[in-house]
Amino acid sequence: LACDAHRFPPVMFLTQMAGPHLSFPQLVSVTRFQTAGDYESYLHRLSLFPRYLEQATDLLRYGIRIGWVQPNVPLAGVLGQIDGQMVQDVEKSPLYAPLREMPAVIPENERERLRSGARACIADAILPALATFREFVAKTYLPAGNRPIAASSLPDGEAYYAHCVHEYTTTGITPADIHQTGLD
């Protein structure tokens, strides 16, 4: 089965283990921070994070419209994950971490310019965008996910479940085969 984006739209990316609230902060751990240029690139990425959250919100709203929403029970921890990033002291933000200690090859005046830029971006753009995203998740997305956890409760859910079985097992077995294996 090929994944048909219209039949099985990629709109259920917000989970307790993944989503924009987790993937972007994890960028820090896989980004090189050795030169001023590396930090400039990082600041540019930071400046785009609010747009990323807006786009993610638009996709999640689309998912709500077409009935493709994660069940809200497994998402219980997402608000706490977002809250963990809503810091009072910008320098305690996980996104500020790479700027706490910078390589000596970057002159001190350049370091302070980069730090100042990061503080401003986090305080003036990222924290407000995270607050807006959190409000959307709390007031719109979670209530829309008040459904059973079974994939069969989604539009065309039986076919979607069969697709997932094929996708994740890379075999030709069916959901019924898996169920029977469990019963056996």
C-alpha positions in Angstrom: 0.0 0.0 0.0 1.3 3.4 -0.9 0.5 6.2 1.5 -2.0 8.5 -0.1 -1.8 11.9 1.6 -5.4 12.6 0.8 -6.6 9.2 2.2 -4.2 9.2 5.2 -3.2 12.8 5.7 0.0 13.5 7.7 -1.7 15.6 10.3 -1.4 13.6 13.5 2.2 14.5 14.3 1.5 15.9 17.8 2.2 13.2 20.4 3.6 12.8 23.8 6.8 11.7 22.2 7.0 14.0 19.2 5.8 17.3 17.7 7.1 20.8 17.2 7.2 21.5 20.9 9.9 18.7 21.2 11.6 18.5 17.9 12.7 22.1 17.6 14.3 22.2 21.1 16.1 18.9 20.3 17.7 20.7 17.4 20.2 22.0 19.9 21.7 18.6 20.5 22.4 17.9 16.8 23.6 21.4 15.8 27.2 22.3 15.4 28.3 25.3 17.6 31.9 26.1 16.8 31.9 29.4 14.8 30.1 32.7 14.9 28.5 31.5 11.6 27.1 28.4 13.3 25.5 30.7 15.9 24.2 33.1 13.3 22.5 30.1 11.5 21.0 29.0 14.8 19.7 32.5 15.5 18.1 32.4 12.1 16.4 29.1 12.9 15.2 30.5 16.2 13.6 33.4 14.4 11.7 30.9 12.2 10.4 28.8 15.1 7.2 30.9 15.6 6.3 30.4 11.9 7.0 26.7 12.3 4.5 26.6 15.2 1.9 28.5 13.1 2.3 26.1 10.3 2.0 23.1 12.7 -1.1 24.7 14.2 -2.6 25.1 10.7 -2.0 21.4 9.9 -3.5 20.3 13.2 -6.6 22.5 12.5 -6.9 20.9 9.1 -6.7 17.5 10.9 -9.6 18.6 13.2 -11.7 19.6 10.2 -11.3 16.2 8.5 -11.6 14.2 11.6 -7.9 13.1 11.9 -7.0 14.0 15.5 -4.9 12.2 18.0 -7.0 10.8 20.9 -6.5 13.2 23.8 -5.8 10.6 26.5 -2.2 9.8 25.4 -1.6 13.5 24.9 -2.1 14.3 28.6 1.6 15.2 29.1 2.0 17.5 26.1 0.9 20.7 28.0 3.4 20.0 30.7 6.1 19.5 28.1 5.2 22.9 26.6 5.1 24.4 30.1 8.6 23.2 30.8 9.8 25.5 28.0 7.8 28.6 29.2 10.6 30.0 31.4 10.6 33.3 33.3 14.4 33.7 32.8 15.2 33.5 29.1 18.7 32.2 29.8 17.2 29.1 31.4 15.4 28.2 28.2 16.6 25.0 26.5 16.9 27.1 23.3 19.4 29.4 25.0 21.6 26.5 26.2 24.2 26.8 23.4 24.8 30.4 24.2 25.8 29.9 27.8 29.3 28.7 27.0 30.7 29.7 23.6 34.0 28.8 22.0 36.9 31.1 22.8 37.5 31.6 19.1 34.5 33.9 19.0 35.5 37.3 20.4 33.6 38.4 23.5 31.8 41.4 21.9 30.6 38.9 19.2 29.4 36.5 21.9 27.5 39.2 23.6 25.8 40.3 20.4 24.8 36.7 19.7 23.5 36.2 23.2 21.6 39.4 23.1 20.0 38.4 19.8 19.0 35.0 21.2 17.5 36.5 24.4 15.5 39.0 22.4 14.2 36.3 20.0 13.3 33.9 22.8 11.6 36.6 24.9 9.8 38.5 22.1 8.9 35.8 19.6 9.4 32.3 20.8 7.8 32.4 24.2 4.7 34.2 22.9 4.4 31.7 20.1 4.8 28.8 22.5 2.0 30.3 24.7 -0.3 30.6 21.6 0.5 27.0 20.6 -0.1 25.8 24.1 -3.5 27.6 24.2 -4.5 26.0 20.9 -3.5 22.6 22.1 -5.4 23.0 25.5 -8.5 24.7 24.2 -8.9 23.3 20.7 -6.8 20.3 19.9 -7.2 18.2 23.1 -11.0 18.7 23.2 -11.2 17.7 19.5 -9.4 14.5 20.4 -12.1 13.3 22.7 -12.4 10.0 20.9 -11.5 6.3 21.3 -7.8 5.5 20.9 -8.5 2.9 18.2 -7.5 3.8 14.7 -10.8 2.4 13.5 -12.5 5.5 15.0 -10.8 7.7 12.3 -12.3 8.3 8.9 -11.4 5.2 6.8 -9.8 4.0 10.0 -9.9 0.3 9.1 -7.9 0.9 5.9 -5.5 3.2 7.8 -4.9 0.5 10.4 -4.2 -2.0 7.7 -1.8 0.5 6.0 0.0 1.0 9.4 0.3 -2.8 9.9 1.9 -3.1 6.4 4.1 0.0 7.0 5.4 -1.1 10.4 5.7 -4.8 9.9 6.9 -4.7 6.2 4.9 -7.9 5.7 1.7 -9.0 4.1 -0.1 -9.9 7.3 -3.4 -8.3 8.1 -4.7 -6.8 11.3 -6.9 -9.9 11.7 -3.7 -12.1 11.4 -2.1 -10.0 14.2 -5.2 -10.3 16.3 -5.3 -14.0 15.9 -1.6 -14.3 16.8 -2.4 -12.4 20.0 -5.3 -14.7 20.8 -3.2 -17.8 20.0 
